[in-house]
Amino acid sequence: MKKTYLVDTFKAAVSIATVLFSLIIVISLIIIHRFGSAAVFFLIGLIFIKPMLTYAAKVSVDQTGIRCFLPWKTLQTFSWDEIAEVGIAGTKLFTRKDAKNTGSLYIYISKNTFTDEERFDMMFNWPPKDLIFLTYSKQRLDEIQMRFSNKIQTYNAGDIHL
């Protein structure tokens, strides 16, 4: 059975709202001939297009593998045979001693295995460009674990019990 998820629903909603709000402000400012202000809001909208495309992408999990896509383009596809590591990682890197303060948790899927130092670098430079990732939920992880037989790695994931 195929399951499809948004990469990050909250960040997608915020970035889409920012782009749309900026577009409305730009149109309004052009109508009242405030071209300098319109240019500023146009640039703000442009800045949020990349996060919008990153976090509003969809990830589908099925028997053949995992696919990250936008409605008009497939961004990445990994077959289950190609996947070397699936892990859960938290974004707050400098609070590792506090298991409850992990930041946002993401599930990442990679064709390569990582050391702890490489996982730190990945999270420090988040979001990664060559991995498929999505926000963590038990349901999403269970769907991946049904098809991926290796151990799920954790990095700064707090009290998650696999």
Secondary structure as UniProt FT lines:
FT   STRAND          3..6
FT   HELIX           9..31
FT   TURN            32..33
FT   HELIX           35..47
FT   HELIX           49..55
FT   STRAND          58..61
FT   STRAND          65..70
FT   TURN            71..72
FT   STRAND          73..79
FT   TURN            80..82
FT   STRAND          85..90
FT   HELIX           93..95
FT   TURN            96..97
FT   TURN            99..100
FT   STRAND          105..110
FT   HELIX           116..124
FT   STRAND          132..135
FT   HELIX           138..145
FT   TURN            146..147
FT   STRAND          153..155
//
